[in-house]
């Protein structure tokens, strides 16, 4: 039994080995067959790609040839590429370059898609016909010119004959005039002798009249000097009067609303006050306006009556110096019943950057409520109207005369001041105007309405030090109006 089992096992092993060998052989043959088929397929794909590329090239060349023969058309980009073709076919490149040269006979008005060989003969025939027409017109024009030239030559000859005839007549007339001139000359000599006597008599009368006129002129000169002296005196007095108005307070604070952000003043519609006018607030104890410190700035928002208006505080005071009833207000840019006019010079330089700040100052003056009536240029020409209605003329400082330009600027400043003096206009330096404008600061403006901010209305301490309404000076407690004015002359 044991020998029999071994034979079965050996037979199974032999069968397995045979099956294994056959499998290896079959796999080897299948691998070889797959490799050959893969190489064959790759070669076929390369031939197919090459064939397709050649077919596309031939199709492109065929399309190009059709377009040259009028079938289809070329775009401008395709037409521009004809002279730079790099297709690799020398014959086709030669044909394309020749086609590009032939198509250059077409004018720029012909579209690229209409440029082809069938249309070329028609264009050339039309060009020849046009040249023939132009040649015929030129020939007709030349004929007309020759005829006209011959006509003009005939006219010139006739004019020459007429000129010679007129010359002979003129010579005869000249002889007659010369004879007449000789006769008139003799008569003139006789008349000249008579005129000498008359001239001598007239000269004597003229000398006497000249002496009389000189005497009268001296009298007029004396009278003119007296009148000029009177005018200068009146101008000085007018400047003083106008300066007094400028250095006077114009009203006072009559009521302060809670928190001190809104106040009432004693000016209104009777003084022709309008919303937007800005005033500086001066302590009621001050007696000299030109030395007083502006502690706050207010801007009129509403006219409440003939002598009453509401204003908001746009530049708030320090806690030590609150706004209280009886404080005075003034504005150099507003006057009751009329609008203050200010003229500006060309040389205002507030920041010493050697560049004029005239336009910036003009904007600040307009924002303050005044009117910029005129701007004076270096040649004394004005943009606007500069007359006696102008309140102030603002000029910058005179430069140091280091050159001709600076010397001319100094002369122009002197002439501008003279012109202002003749009109009775007060001249003030730019630094003084800047000091007034500093009291108005838009950065401190408190927005109202929908733009209101809670931080702008912070509560003020009730025990803030400083003067309270119950310690007003006695002069304001006794005066019903509470207005104290100082009239000081503003020196320009």
ChimeraX attribute file (.defattr): number of C-alpha atoms within 10 A of each C-alpha:
attribute: neighborCount
match mode: 1-to-1
recipient: residues
	/A:1	5
	/A:2	6
	/A:3	7
	/A:4	8
	/A:5	9
	/A:6	11
	/A:7	11
	/A:8	11
	/A:9	11
	/A:10	11
	/A:11	11
	/A:12	12
	/A:13	12
	/A:14	12
	/A:15	12
	/A:16	12
	/A:17	12
	/A:18	11
	/A:19	12
	/A:20	12
	/A:21	12
	/A:22	12
	/A:23	12
	/A:24	11
	/A:25	12
	/A:26	11
	/A:27	12
	/A:28	12
	/A:29	11
	/A:30	11
	/A:31	12
	/A:32	11
	/A:33	11
	/A:34	12
	/A:35	11
	/A:36	10
	/A:37	12
	/A:38	12
	/A:39	11
	/A:40	11
	/A:41	12
	/A:42	11
	/A:43	12
	/A:44	12
	/A:45	12
	/A:46	11
	/A:47	12
	/A:48	12
	/A:49	12
	/A:50	12
	/A:51	12
	/A:52	12
	/A:53	12
	/A:54	12
	/A:55	12
	/A:56	12
	/A:57	14
	/A:58	12
	/A:59	12
	/A:60	12
	/A:61	16
	/A:62	12
	/A:63	16
	/A:64	20
	/A:65	18
	/A:66	15
	/A:67	18
	/A:68	24
	/A:69	15
	/A:70	17
	/A:71	15
	/A:72	14
	/A:73	20
	/A:74	21
	/A:75	11
	/A:76	11
	/A:77	9
	/A:78	14
	/A:79	18
	/A:80	13
	/A:81	13
	/A:82	19
	/A:83	16
	/A:84	11
	/A:85	16
	/A:86	11
	/A:87	10
	/A:88	8
	/A:89	11
	/A:90	11
	/A:91	8
	/A:92	16
	/A:93	17
	/A:94	14
	/A:95	14
	/A:96	22
	/A:97	16
	/A:98	13
	/A:99	19
	/A:100	19
	/A:101	12
	/A:102	14
	/A:103	19
	/A:104	11
	/A:105	13
	/A:106	18
	/A:107	10
	/A:108	8
	/A:109	6
	/A:110	9
	/A:111	13
	/A:112	18
	/A:113	17
	/A:114	20
	/A:115	26
	/A:116	24
	/A:117	15
	/A:118	13
	/A:119	15
	/A:120	17
	/A:121	11
	/A:122	11
	/A:123	15
	/A:124	13
	/A:125	11
	/A:126	12
	/A:127	14
	/A:128	12
	/A:129	12
	/A:130	12
	/A:131	12
	/A:132	12
	/A:133	12
	/A:134	12
	/A:135	12
	/A:136	12
	/A:137	12
	/A:138	12
	/A:139	12
	/A:140	12
	/A:141	12
	/A:142	12
	/A:143	12
	/A:144	12
	/A:145	12
	/A:146	12
	/A:147	11
	/A:148	12
	/A:149	12
	/A:150	12
	/A:151	11
	/A:152	12
	/A:153	11
	/A:154	12
	/A:155	12
	/A:156	12
	/A:157	11
	/A:158	11
	/A:159	12
	/A:160	12
	/A:161	12
	/A:162	11
	/A:163	12
	/A:164	11
	/A:165	11
	/A:166	11
	/A:167	12
	/A:168	11
	/A:169	11
	/A:170	12
	/A:171	11
	/A:172	10
	/A:173	11
	/A:174	12
	/A:175	11
	/A:176	11
	/A:177	12
	/A:178	11
	/A:179	10
	/A:180	11
	/A:181	12
	/A:182	11
	/A:183	11
	/A:184	12
	/A:185	11
	/A:186	11
	/A:187	11
	/A:188	12
	/A:189	11
	/A:190	11
	/A:191	11
	/A:192	12
	/A:193	10
	/A:194	11
	/A:195	12
	/A:196	11
	/A:197	10
	/A:198	11
	/A:199	11
	/A:200	11
	/A:201	11
	/A:202	11
	/A:203	11
	/A:204	11
	/A:205	11
	/A:206	12
	/A:207	11
	/A:208	10
	/A:209	11
	/A:210	12
	/A:211	11
	/A:212	11
	/A:213	12
	/A:214	11
	/A:215	10
	/A:216	11
	/A:217	12
	/A:218	11
	/A:219	11
	/A:220	12
	/A:221	11
	/A:222	10
	/A:223	12
	/A:224	12
	/A:225	11
	/A:226	11
	/A:227	12
	/A:228	11
	/A:229	12
	/A:230	11
	/A:231	14
	/A:232	14
	/A:233	11
	/A:234	13
	/A:235	18
	/A:236	14
	/A:237	13
	/A:238	16
	/A:239	20
	/A:240	19
	/A:241	15
	/A:242	18
	/A:243	21
	/A:244	16
	/A:245	18
	/A:246	25
	/A:247	20
	/A:248	21
	/A:249	23
	/A:250	22
	/A:251	23
	/A:252	25
	/A:253	26
	/A:254	19
	/A:255	18
	/A:256	19
	/A:257	12
	/A:258	9
	/A:259	12
	/A:260	18
	/A:261	18
	/A:262	19
	/A:263	23
	/A:264	21
	/A:265	24
	/A:266	21
	/A:267	25
	/A:268	21
	/A:269	16
	/A:270	12
	/A:271	16
	/A:272	15
	/A:273	23
	/A:274	15
	/A:275	15
	/A:276	15
	/A:277	18
	/A:278	27
	/A:279	29
	/A:280	22
	/A:281	28
	/A:282	24
	/A:283	23
	/A:284	22
	/A:285	16
	/A:286	16
	/A:287	14
	/A:288	16
	/A:289	21
	/A:290	15
	/A:291	8
	/A:292	13
	/A:293	14
	/A:294	19
	/A:295	17
	/A:296	22
	/A:297	25
	/A:298	25
	/A:299	22
	/A:300	24
	/A:301	16
	/A:302	17
	/A:303	20
	/A:304	15
	/A:305	13
	/A:306	14
	/A:307	16
	/A:308	19
	/A:309	23
	/A:310	24
	/A:311	24
	/A:312	22
	/A:313	23
	/A:314	23
	/A:315	22
	/A:316	19
	/A:317	16
	/A:318	12
	/A:319	13
	/A:320	11
	/A:321	16
	/A:322	22
	/A:323	29
	/A:324	23
	/A:325	20
	/A:326	26
	/A:327	25
	/A:328	28
	/A:329	26
	/A:330	22
	/A:331	24
	/A:332	23
	/A:333	23
	/A:334	21
	/A:335	18
	/A:336	14
	/A:337	11
	/A:338	11
	/A:339	17
	/A:340	19
	/A:341	24
	/A:342	24
	/A:343	26
	/A:344	26
	/A:345	23
	/A:346	21
	/A:347	23
	/A:348	24
	/A:349	18
	/A:350	18
	/A:351	9
	/A:352	9
	/A:353	8
	/A:354	10
	/A:355	11
	/A:356	17
	/A:357	18
	/A:358	21
	/A:359	13
	/A:360	11
	/A:361	21
	/A:362	20
	/A:363	13
	/A:364	18
	/A:365	20
	/A:366	14
	/A:367	17
	/A:368	20
	/A:369	21
	/A:370	23
	/A:371	20
	/A:372	22
	/A:373	22
	/A:374	21
	/A:375	22
	/A:376	21
	/A:377	15
	/A:378	17
	/A:379	13
	/A:380	15
	/A:381	11
	/A:382	17
	/A:383	14
	/A:384	12
	/A:385	14
	/A:386	22
	/A:387	17
	/A:388	15
	/A:389	15
	/A:390	22
	/A:391	24
	/A:392	26
	/A:393	25
	/A:394	26
	/A:395	25
	/A:396	20
	/A:397	14
	/A:398	16
	/A:399	14
	/A:400	10
	/A:401	12
	/A:402	8
	/A:403	10
	/A:404	9
	/A:405	11
	/A:406	14
	/A:407	15
	/A:408	14
	/A:409	20
	/A:410	18
	/A:411	13
	/A:412	17
	/A:413	23
	/A:414	13
	/A:415	15
	/A:416	21
	/A:417	18
	/A:418	14
	/A:419	15
	/A:420	20
	/A:421	17
	/A:422	14
	/A:423	16
	/A:424	25
	/A:425	26
	/A:426	25
	/A:427	22
	/A:428	17
	/A:429	17
	/A:430	22
	/A:431	16
	/A:432	11
	/A:433	16
	/A:434	14
	/A:435	10
	/A:436	14
	/A:437	18
	/A:438	10
	/A:439	20
	/A:440	22
	/A:441	12
	/A:442	10
	/A:443	8
	/A:444	13
	/A:445	17
	/A:446	18
	/A:447	11
	/A:448	10
	/A:449	6
	/A:450	6
	/A:451	7
	/A:452	11
	/A:453	12
	/A:454	6
	/A:455	8
	/A:456	13
	/A:457	12
	/A:458	9
	/A:459	10
	/A:460	11
	/A:461	9
	/A:462	6
	/A:463	7
	/A:464	13
	/A:465	11
	/A:466	10
	/A:467	14
	/A:468	14
	/A:469	12
	/A:470	8
	/A:471	8
	/A:472	16
	/A:473	12
	/A:474	9
	/A:475	13
	/A:476	16
	/A:477	13
	/A:478	9
	/A:479	10
	/A:480	8
	/A:481	13
	/A:482	19
	/A:483	19
	/A:484	21
	/A:485	18
	/A:486	16
	/A:487	18
	/A:488	17
	/A:489	17
	/A:490	18
	/A:491	11
	/A:492	15
